[in-house]
């Protein structure tokens, strides 16, 4: 048995939602993976009379496709979609059977309107929590448009293929045999890369908002919900919902929720916002801010949004180390997500830059996968919690260098080493390795504000106890502010506070 009893019980309920029959075309040979794949497919068929099995010969074996009866749908799984990809399998079964995907009608129209042949391939690892979003988005596109196909490829199963293409980060998407994109992408982002975007005119001539929120992370989502509940005209502008949360594997310190994955929490945030009368504008970025009769926000698409009050909740992003080789070898050995990309470095030597909690947690996780981990910390001592340090030093395949400065990440077509300088002796050292994971904290997403809002030397927006900035009517919340603690639950509270303060401002002005 591939599926345990609890999962089968849950799966049985989902399979009841299938609307029509589907056929799984199975392509297997000898070997453990093929045997396990055949066992999984047979278990699925045994659980629903709407699932049929046919033997087939697909381009990649082991693999299977999910199809409508008498029709090739174009959804293929090359590898066993368990772990984080199990949801992708369940959704594919439901959607191919005829159950409508939960996608906005405008997005469905965009997908159906795409002309030409598009053969997508996504290389994933089953431990990657960002990969399912890409897999599921491309599967939906395949269901809705007969000229689009998609194959999920498990890099752990097709290792030679991954090595030949120098794939060192997942998800890695290819289109018609050529590189298309790396990292997590929403269906809107994929459509934008294909040149299919919403009409910019939709952003013109919008009536002024009472509250406009910029940012779709915990702070922005919380602010939008609190504002909308006051019955005032609310808009939210977000490049993506979730922010950093979407890149977080497991969350265990959100009070009242023992454990939740970042992608699930991000989806919950978006769903909660959309439950209210909020004008949601996604895949958009702000370009500038000015105070006139209204507060005006200029977008990168050229439109200008007006509002009586504004809440800045733009969050933060991973900080780059800014040394030669970092940008050149990004996704070619330089990585930022140990959970996603760690399995691609199995048996290899890697470095982790950063001695805080995130860096040491990354080193501990990687030590169970790779051959050796070298930790480089700029300060004389590690900053991570004591319990993490104790765990780190107990591992036999970890070396820690403190008080060192990274000088360069070296390589040719991919990373082959790292050079660092000991800050006391000024001695320079070089280590041969195949991967570098950067974990040195965050930088606020506030560069676009320029001098329009007062910020500190770190770029954080300065706020008072009411989340107010130096501009009347402009408030800020979350990790983009000078709040000393960057935590999800604090950002949520900060967003609520900013919304209540904005409402109070409206009442008094």
N, C-alpha and C positions, 0 to 999 in steps of 0.2 A: 504494500500500500504506500502511495506517495503522499496522499493527503491524510492528516490525522482526523480523528472523529469530530473534534470541535469545528475544524475548518469545513469538513464535509457537511456538517449540519447547517452552517451558515450558507455555504454554497448552494445547498439544496433549495433554500428559500429564494436566492437570487435566480436560479435557473427556472423557477416557476414563472418568472417574468418574461421568459422568452416567448415571442409572438408567433414565429414560424420556424420550420425546420431549417437546420444548417447542416452542412457536410464538412467534416474535418478530413482534409487530405493529408495523410501521414506518410512521411518519407524517412525511413529508418534503415539501419544496417545492424551490424553486430556491435557490441560494446556497451558499457554501463550507461552512458548517456542515452543511447538509442533505446535501451531496455526501459530506462526510467521514463522516457518520453512516451513510449508505447503504453506503459502502465498508467500514466497520467491520463492520456487520451481515452483509454478504455474505461477508466474510473468515471470520467466525465460523461461518456456515452451511457454508462450504466445508471447514471443519476437522472437522465432526462431522455424521454422518448423522442424529443425534438433534435437530438444530436446523432448524426450518422457518421460512420467512418469509412473512408476509402483509402486503399493503398495507392501511393503515388511516387513520383520520382522528381523531387524538387531540386533546384540548383544547389541548395545547401542541405546536406544530410549530417546529422539529424535535424528535422524541421517539420512543421506542419502549417497548412493554410486553413483559414476559416472562410467558408463560402456559402452563398445562397445556393439553393438547389438549382443546378443547371447553369450557374453563373459564377465566374471567377471574381471574387470581391477584391482581391489584391492585398489581403492582410496575411502576412506570413510571420511565424515565430521560428527563427533559427536558433534553437536552444530552448531550454525548459523555462517558461515564464513563471517561476516561483519567486519567493522573496518579495522585493518591492514591486516586481512586475506581475504578481498574481492578479492584482486589480485590473491591469491592462488586459489580461486574458478574459476575465469575467465580463468586462465592458465590451470587448470585441464580440463575444458570444451573443450578448444581449443586442448590441447594435446591428450586427449582421442579421440577426433574426427578425429585425424590423422595429425594434424599440428605438424611439427617437433619442438621439444624443442630447444632453443638456447643454446646448449651445444657443447663443442669441440668434434670432432670426436673421439679423443683418449679416452675421458671420456665415450662416448657412448659405445665404444668397451669394456672398463672396466666393465661397468654396465651389459652389455649383457653377459659378461663372468663369472659373479658370479654364483657359483653353490650352491645348497641347498635352503631350505625354510627360508625366512626371513619375519617375521611379525612385522613391526614397529608400535609403537604407540607414538604420540607426544602430551604431555599435554601443552596447551598454554593458554594465556589470550589475549583477543581481543585488549588490550591496549599495548601489547608487540610488539615493532618494530623489535626485533630480531627474533621472532618466524616464520614469513613468510618465511624467507630464508631456515630454516630447513624443514618446511612443503613443500615448493615448490621443494626442492632438493629430498626429499623422494618420493614425488608424481611423479617426473620425473623418478626416479628409478623404481617405480611401473609400469609406462607406458611402459618402455623399457624392463623390465624383468618380465615375467609372474610368477616367483617364489618369487617375492617381493610384499608385500602388505603394505599399510600405512593408519593409521587412525589418523586424527587430533581430539583431545579431548579438548573441552573448559572446563577448570577447574572451571569456574563460573557456568556451568550447571551441571557438574558431581562432585559436592563438596565432597560427601561422598567417592568417589573413590580417590580423591586427598588427603583427610584427612587420609584415610586408608594406603596410600603409603607414607605419610609424605612428600609430594611434596611441597616445599616451595620456588621454583625458577623455572622459565620457560625461554625458552623451556626445557622440561624434556623428554628425549627420552628413550623408552623401546624397547628392541628387544626380541621377543619370550618370553615376560613376565618378563624379567630381565632388570635392569637398564643398559642403553647403554651409555648415555652421557647427559651433561647439557650445556646450553648456545648455542649461535649461532654457527652453523657449516655449512660449504660449502659442496657441493657434493663431492669435492676432499677430504675433511677432513673425511667425512663419509666413503668413500671408503678406505681411509688409515686405519681407525679404524677396517674395515672389513678385512684388510690384502691385499687389492688390490691397489697396488701403481704402478706408472710409473717405467719402467726399469731404474735403476740407470745408466746404461751404456749410456743413452741419455745425461748425463751431462759430460761424459768424452770426451776428444779430441775436445772440442769446440774451434774454432779459437779465438784468443784474441780479446776483444772488444776495440773500441775506448773509449767508456764510458760505465761503468757498474754502475747501480743504485741499491742500496740495500734498499728496502722499497717501499710499494705500497700505501702509504697514499697520502694526498694532495701534500706534498713536493716531494716525489718520483715520483708520476705520472706526475707532472709538469716538473720535471727534465728530465724524459724520453721523453716526447713530445718535449720539447725544443731541446734536443740533437738530436732526430730522424729527426727533421725538418732541421737540418744542413747537413743531408745526410751522417752522419757517423755511423759506426757500433755500435748499441746501444743494451744493454741488461738490463733487470730489474728482480731482484730477490725479491720475496715478499711472505711472509707467507700467506698473504691475502691482497686483495685490499681494500682500505678505511681506514685501521688502526682504530684509535679511532672514526673516523667519522662514521663508520658502527655501533657504539654503541650509537650514538647520535640521539635523537628522532627528534627534529625540529631545523632547522638552519635558522635564520632570519637576520644574519649580513654578509652574503656573498653578497657583493655589486653587484647590477644588478639582483639579484635573491631574490625576496621578501620572499619566504619560500620554503624550500626543506627538505625532510627527509633524515637522514644520510645514510640509505641503498640505496636510490635513487641516492644520490650524489656519493656514493662509486661505484655503477654500472656505473654511467656516467664516472667516472675517468678511470675505467678499459676499457670501450668501447672506450674512446678517445685514450688511449695508444695503444689499439689493432688496431686502424685505421691506425697506422704507422708501418713501418718496424722495429719493436722492437721484440727481442727475449724475450718472456715473460716466466718466470719460477716461478710458484706459488707453494704454500705449501712446500716451502723450507726455511731453516734457515742457516745463516752464522755462522761459528764456530770460525774462526780466520782470521787474516789479516797480510800480510807480504809484504815488498817491495824488489823485486829482479830486474831482467831485466824488468819484468812487475810487476804490483801490483797484488798479488795473494790473492784470497779469498777462504778459505777452507770451504766446506759445511758440515753439520752434516751427510749427506749421504756418505761422504768420497771423493766426487769429489772436484776438484780445478778449479776455474774459473780465467782466466787471463784477465787483461785489462790495457790499457795505462793510463787511468784515472778512478777514482772511486768517486762516490757520495754516502755518507752515509745519509740516510733519514729514519732511523729506528723508529722514533717517540717515543712515551712514553706510559705508561700503568698506570692504577689506582694504587695508593700507598696503601700498606697494613699498618695497624696500628701496627702489630707485637706483639700482646698480646695473652696470652693463650686463646684458644677457637675460635680464628678467622679462622684458617685453619680447625680445627676439625668440625666446624659447618657451613662451607661454603656450601651454598645451603640447609642448614638445619636451616635457620633463619638468617644467615649472608648473606647479599646481597649487590650488588653494583649498581643495576639499579632500581631506584624507579618506572620508567615507566613500566618496564617489570614485576617486581615482586610485586609491590604495591598491586594490586587487591587480591593477595593471603593472604594478611594480613588484609582484611576487618574486621572491628570491633575489632581488636586486638591492643595491645600497642606495640609501636616500639620506637627505638632510632635512631637518625641520628648523626653520629660522623663527625664533621666538620662545621665550621661557615663561610666558604667562599660562593661565589655565588652558586656553585653546591650544597653545603650542605643545604643552606637555601631554594633554589628552590626545592630540594627534600623534605624538611620538609613541605613546603607549599602544594606541590602536595599530599603528604601522608596524610596531615591533613584532606583532603576531603574524604579519604577512610577509614582510621583506626580510632580506638577509641581515642588514645592519642599519641602524638609525644613528645619525650624528645630530645632536641638538646644539645650535649656536645661539647664545644669549649675549646681548650687547652689555647688559649690566653685570656687576660683580657677582650677583646672586640671582637665582631663579625667582620669579614673582608668583609662581603657581602655588596653590594651596599645599599645605604640608603633606596631606594624605596622597596627593598626586605625585609629589616629589618622592615620597617613600616608595610608591609603586614603581615609578620610573627607575630609581636606582636599584631596584630588585631584579631588573631585567638584564639578562646576560649579553644581549646584542645591542646595547645602547651606550653611546659615548657622549658625554656632555662637556662642551667647552663654554666657559663663562668669560665675560669681559672681553669679548671678541667682536670685531666689526666685519661684516660681509663686504668684500671688495668687488667680486665679480662672479657671475655664473658662466661657466665656460661650456663650449660645445661646438659642433659643426652643424649637422642637420638636426641634432637633438642634444640634450644636456649630457656632458661627460665629466663634469666636476664643478667644484666650487672653491674659490680662493677667499681666505679670510686673514685679518690682521689682528694679532694680540695687542690690545690697547695699551698695555703696560710696557711691553718690550719692543713694540713696533715690528715684531717679527712677522713675516708673511708665510702662510702655509697654504698648500693646495691639497684637496682631497678628491680622489677619483670616485665618482658615483654617477647614478643614472637618473636621479630625481631630486627635486627641491620643493618642499612644501612651505609656503610663506604663511606665517601665523603671527602677525605683529600688531594686531589691533585694528581700529577703525578710524576712518576720516569722514566727517559729516558731509552730506551732499548739499552744500550751500554755496559752491563756487559761483553759480549763476546769479546770486543775489548782488554780487559786487559790493558797493558801498551803500546800497539802498536800506539795509537793515544792519544794526550794530552787531558785530561779532567779535569774539575774542581771538587771540593769536592762533588758536587751534582751528578757527573757522566755525566754532559753535555759536549759535544765535543766543544772545544774552536776553534772559527773561526774568521777570520779577515773580513774586509769589502767586500772581494771578495769571501767569503764563503770557504776560504782555511784553511786547518788544518796545523799542524806542519810537515806533510809528503808531499813533493812535489808531485803533481798530485792527492792528495786525498782531496776531498771537502766534506762539510756536509751542511745539510739544515733541517729546520723544528724544531719540538719539541725536537729532540735529541741533539740540540745545545744550546749554552748559550745565544741564542736570548731571550731578556727579556719578550717578549709577545708571548704567546702560542695561536695563533688564526689560523683558517683555511686559511684565505686570506693571512696572513703573511707567512705561510708555503708554499703556492703556489708560492708567489713571491720569497721566499727564494730558492725554488727548481729551478725556472727559472734562478735566478742569479747564482746558483751553476753550472747549465748546460752551461751557457754562459761563465762562468769562466773556466770550463773544456775545452770548445772548444778553448778559447783563449790560454790556456796552451798548447794544442795540436799544435796549429799554431806556437807558439814560441819555441816549443821543438821538 
